[in-house]
Amino acid sequence: MKRASRSIAQMFSRKKKRKFDPFSTEAPPIIDQCVAHLEEHGLLVEGLFRLSGEIRKVEAILKQFEKTGKRIDLPADTDPHLIAGVLKTWLCALDAPLLTNELHDAFLAAQAANGLNAQLKRLCTVIELLPPGNKIVLQKLVALFVKVAQHHDVNKMAASNLSIVFAPTLLRYTVPD
C-alpha cells in the first residue's frame, strides 16, 4: 500500500521527508511564523492557499527554516501566496500526516456520524487522541483557517475551499498498489 499524498510531495520536488516532534509542547517555528505572517498579510488575498508562489522561493525559505531551526528573517512584504506555499509544502512533506495514520479511520468515522453535534463530539474525542505536538499545530492551523474563512467574500476561500485544499494533506489516505 502506498500513501496517495506521496505524489503530492513529489510535485513539490521534495526528496527528503520532514520530521517534526509529535511530543513537542510548542509549534515548530515554521508554523508560528507562517501563520503569523498570513494572519497579518494574507487574510484579504484572493486565492490564498490555491496559488503557492514560485517553487524555488518556497524551497529557499524551507531550507532557511531547516538550517536554523528557528525563526527566520521574513520581510513583511513577502508574498502571502509564497508563505502559504511554504506552509502547505511543509505539511505535505511530513513523514506522517498531521492527523496521523493511526487515527485516519477514526477521523472518517467521526465525520460519518449523524448530525452536526454528534460529528463535533466525535471529532473532539479523536483530536484529543493526537500527540501533543500534532494537536498544537492543528490548533494553530484551524485558528488560521477560521480567520481566512471569515474573509471568504474577499479571498474566495470559504471553509469548504479550505477543506478541499488541506484535507488530502492533513488526513492522507491509502491507495492500493
N, C-alpha and C positions, 0 to 999 in steps of 0.2 A: 504494500500500500504506500502511496506517495501522498504528500501534502500538496493540495492544489495551489496554495499560495507560494510554493517554491518557484513556480514560473513567474509569479509577480515579482519576487525578489530578484530573479534573473533579469527581468525587464529593467530594473534599476541598476544593472551592472554590478551587483554585489556578489562577489565570490565568497567573501568571508561573512559568516553569520555573526550577529552581535549578541553578546551576553549581557545580562543585567542581573543583579542580585535580587531574587524574588523575596528575600527575607530582610531587605533593607527597610529602615524606618523612615526613609525620605526618598523623594523622587530623584531620578538622575538629573544632573544639571541641564542636559539637553532638553528634557521635558519642561523643567521650570522655565528655562529661558525662551524656548519656542512658544510655550503657552502664554507667557507674559508679553512677548512681542506681538503675538496675534491678537491678544485682548486689547492691546494699546493701539495697534496699527492695522489690524486686518478685519475687524468686525463689519466694516462697511464696504469691503472689497468684493465686487461681484465675482462669483465663481470660485471663491476661496475653497480650497481642497480639491477642486476639479481641475485646476491648472496648477502644475507643480513647479514651474520655474526651470531654468536651464540645468540639466543633469550634472554638468561639470561643476557648476557652482554649488549644487546640493552636495555633491561628493566632497568638495573642498571644505564646506562647513562641517560635514560629518567627520572628516579627518581631523579638523581642529579640535572638535569635542573629544574624539578618541585619544588624541595626542596629550591633551591637557587633563582630561577627566574632570574638568571644572568649567565654570562659565567662561565664555569667550567674548572677545570684543565684537559686538554685533551692532553696527550703526543703526540709528533709528530709521534711516531712510531705506533700509534693506527691504526689498520687495516682499510683501506678505505671502505671495504665491511661492516664493523661494523657501521661506521658512515653513510654510505648510508642506512643501515637498520634503523638506528635511525631516519633519515630524512623521509624515507618512512612511518615508523610506526607512527611518529608524525602526518604527513599529513593525514594518513588513519584514525587516531583516533580522528580527529577534530569533534566537534559536527555537523558541517555542512561542505560540500565540499568547498574547497578554491574558486572555481568558482561560488559558491552559487546555491542553489536550485532555486531561483527566476530567475536566468539568464540561467539556463540549456537549455531551448528551444531556447533562443536567440543565444547561442553558436552553437547549432546544425544548426540553420537556417543560421548562418554566414558561416559555412563550406559548406553548400549546394549551395552557390552562384556559378554562372557560371563564371569561370575564376579566376586565382590567384589574380589579382588586386582587383576584387570585393570581394573575400573572405577576403583578408587582410584588406581592408577598413572596411568591416562589423565587423571583429574581433576587430579591433582597437576601433570601436564605442562601442562594447559590453564591452570590457575591461575597457573603461572609466567609465562605469556604476558600476564597482566593488567598494565596500567600500575601503577607502584608505589603510587600513592595509592589506587587501587581495591583492590589487594591488602591494604594496611594496613587499610582499612575492613572488607573481608571477613574478615580475621583477627580483628578485634575482634568482629564480629557472630557469627562461628562460635564463638568462645570464650564469648560470652554465651549462645548457643543451647545449647551443651553444658551450661552451668550450669543453664539453665532446664529442660532435658530431664532432668537428674539429679533434679529435684524434681517430676517429672510426676505422681507419686501425689498430690501436694497441689495443684499448679497446673493439672493436666489438660492440660499442653502437652508431650506426648511429641515426639520428633523428627519423627514423621510429621505431627503437627498443625502444628509449626513450618514444615515444608516446604510444607504446604498454604497457610499464611498468607503466606510470604515468596517462594516460587518465582515467582509472577507478577510480583512487584516487582523481584526481583534479576535475573531472566532473562526479560525481556519477549519476546513473540513477535509475529510479523507476521500480520495477518489481511487477506484480500483486501478491496478496496473494495466 
